[in-house]
């Protein structure tokens, strides 16, 4: 039986993006290719990579080995601060396409704003040009704060399709999620399972997992989905790959969602996340 399709969300500029995908950091070219191939065989259609991951060639090899037509896949990559100019973005897109051996990228993101360099608006203008030219299907940002997004909107009038941010139940990012909702920006969560912080052993998570006869990871991923987020968990384990995508045949109750939301550490959680005003590449 073929895998069940992953639901999609409509993006502002017309593309449809799968709600769950595969994160590929920190796998290298050799390790990532069979993981991508296996994931696509399990039903994943969104594959997330970046120039700075150093694995775009391997991702491309996995895409080809999967045998799935390119138009059925949604490939995201990101460029780093060295490409923060209109010309630099155009070159970054060409380089990523060449490394992956594909004809186009579905979603291209600014990886970090690096505000101290004061170049992210120029990078955004470059992305707008690529979108207008039809060279990418969607454009977005990663790790942008509301202040950074305000500036993009004020200076260009164009909102990102997506902002990919660090987000999990203890780092709930309620303020920026509300901002995204007001501006039609899809929130995409990286490190959705807490990155080894012990989130999956929280009593409320394990209790709800027992109530649904699911794993704690599946409960957390379902929480993201029930909040309307896109999520890109990473794993190279065949069992975990299968587990992570097996989350579309149940839903959490409103009370369970509220119990998980109560794990949010508020300002302490925000402080635990990487600060894009001081970190970036």
Residue pairs with C-beta under 8 A, 6 or more apart in sequence:
2 43
3 41
3 42
3 43
3 245
4 43
4 248
4 249
5 43
5 45
6 18
6 19
6 20
6 21
6 43
6 44
6 45
6 46
6 245
6 248
7 18
7 19
7 248
8 16
8 17
8 18
8 19
9 16
9 17
9 19
9 186
9 228
9 230
10 16
11 17
11 138
11 161
11 162
11 186
12 159
12 160
12 161
12 184
12 185
13 131
13 137
13 138
13 139
13 161
14 137
14 138
15 74
15 106
15 107
15 137
15 138
15 161
17 46
17 74
17 106
17 107
17 138
17 161
17 162
17 186
17 230
18 44
18 45
18 46
18 74
18 230
19 225
19 229
19 230
19 231
20 44
20 46
20 221
20 225
20 230
20 231
20 232
20 233
20 244
20 245
20 247
21 44
21 45
21 46
21 47
21 48
21 74
21 76
21 230
21 231
21 232
22 35
22 36
22 39
22 44
22 46
22 47
22 48
22 232
22 233
22 234
22 241
23 48
23 190
23 232
23 233
23 234
24 32
24 35
24 36
24 47
24 48
24 49
24 53
24 55
24 59
24 234
25 49
25 50
25 53
25 55
25 234
26 53
27 35
27 53
27 55
27 58
27 234
27 236
28 54
28 55
28 58
29 54
29 55
29 57
29 58
29 61
30 58
31 55
31 58
31 236
32 49
32 55
32 58
32 59
32 62
33 58
33 59
33 61
33 62
33 65
34 62
34 65
35 62
35 235
35 236
35 241
36 47
36 58
36 59
36 61
36 62
36 63
36 65
36 66
37 62
37 65
37 66
38 238
38 241
39 47
39 62
39 241
39 245
40 47
40 62
40 63
40 66
40 68
40 73
41 66
42 241
42 242
42 245
43 245
44 241
44 245
45 68
45 72
45 73
45 74
46 73
46 74
46 76
46 230
46 232
47 59
47 62
47 63
47 73
47 74
47 75
47 76
48 76
48 77
48 164
48 232
49 55
49 56
49 59
49 75
49 76
49 77
49 78
49 100
50 56
50 77
50 78
50 79
50 80
50 109
50 111
51 77
51 78
51 79
51 80
51 83
51 92
51 95
51 96
51 111
52 78
52 80
52 111
52 281
56 77
56 96
56 99
56 100
57 99
57 100
57 101
59 75
59 100
60 99
60 100
60 101
60 102
61 101
63 70
63 73
63 75
63 100
63 101
63 102
64 101
66 73
70 102
70 103
73 106
74 106
74 107
75 100
75 102
75 105
75 106
75 107
76 105
76 106
76 107
76 108
76 109
77 96
77 100
77 105
77 107
77 108
77 109
78 108
78 109
78 110
78 111
78 142
78 164
79 88
79 89
79 92
79 93
79 96
79 108
79 109
79 110
79 111
79 123
80 111
80 112
80 281
81 111
81 112
81 114
81 117
81 119
81 280
81 281
82 88
83 89
83 91
83 92
83 123
83 126
84 110
84 114
84 117
84 119
84 120
84 122
84 123
85 119
85 122
85 123
85 126
86 122
86 123
86 125
86 126
86 129
87 126
88 123
88 126
89 108
89 123
89 126
89 127
89 129
89 130
90 126
90 129
90 130
92 108
93 105
93 108
93 130
93 135
93 136
96 105
96 108
97 103
97 104
97 105
104 135
104 136
104 137
105 136
105 137
106 136
106 137
106 138
107 136
107 137
107 138
107 139
107 140
107 161
107 162
108 127
108 130
108 136
108 138
108 139
108 140
109 139
109 140
109 141
109 142
109 162
109 164
110 120
110 123
110 124
110 127
110 140
110 141
110 142
110 144
111 142
111 143
111 280
111 281
112 142
112 143
112 276
112 279
112 280
112 281
113 120
113 141
113 143
113 144
113 145
113 148
113 276
113 280
114 120
114 280
114 281
115 148
115 276
115 277
120 141
120 144
120 148
120 151
120 152
121 151
121 152
121 155
121 156
124 139
124 141
124 152
124 156
124 158
124 160
125 156
127 136
127 139
128 139
128 156
128 158
130 136
130 139
131 138
131 139
138 161
138 162
139 160
139 161
140 160
140 161
140 162
140 163
140 164
140 185
140 186
140 188
141 148
141 149
141 152
141 160
141 162
141 163
141 164
142 163
142 164
142 165
142 190
143 164
143 165
143 166
143 274
143 276
143 280
144 152
144 160
144 163
144 165
144 276
145 176
145 276
145 277
146 175
146 176
146 179
148 276
149 159
149 160
149 163
149 179
149 183
149 185
152 158
152 159
152 160
153 159
153 183
159 183
159 184
159 185
160 185
161 185
161 186
162 185
162 186
162 187
162 188
162 230
163 176
163 180
163 185
163 186
163 187
163 188
164 188
164 189
164 190
164 232
165 173
165 176
165 187
165 188
165 189
165 190
166 173
166 189
166 190
166 191
166 273
166 274
167 173
167 177
167 187
167 189
167 190
167 191
167 192
167 224
167 229
168 189
168 191
168 192
168 193
168 194
168 195
168 197
168 199
168 220
169 194
169 199
169 202
169 205
169 220
169 223
169 260
169 261
169 263
169 264
170 194
170 197
170 199
170 263
170 264
170 265
170 269
170 272
171 264
171 265
171 269
171 270
171 272
171 273
172 261
172 263
172 264
172 266
172 269
173 187
173 270
173 273
174 264
176 187
177 187
177 227
177 229
179 185
180 186
180 187
186 229
186 230
187 228
187 229
187 230
188 229
188 230
188 231
188 232
189 224
189 229
189 230
189 231
189 232
190 232
192 220
192 221
192 224
192 231
192 232
192 233
193 199
193 200
193 217
193 220
193 221
193 233
194 200
194 220
199 205
199 220
199 263
200 206
200 216
200 217
200 220
201 216
202 216
202 263
204 259
204 260
204 262
204 263
205 216
205 219
205 220
205 260
205 263
206 216
208 219
208 252
208 256
208 259
208 260
209 215
209 216
209 218
209 219
211 256
212 218
212 219
212 250
212 252
214 222
214 247
214 250
215 243
217 233
217 240
217 243
217 244
218 243
218 244
218 246
218 247
219 252
219 260
220 260
221 231
221 233
221 244
221 247
222 247
222 250
222 251
222 252
223 252
223 257
223 260
224 231
225 231
225 247
225 248
226 251
226 252
226 257
227 257
233 244
235 241
235 244
252 260
265 272
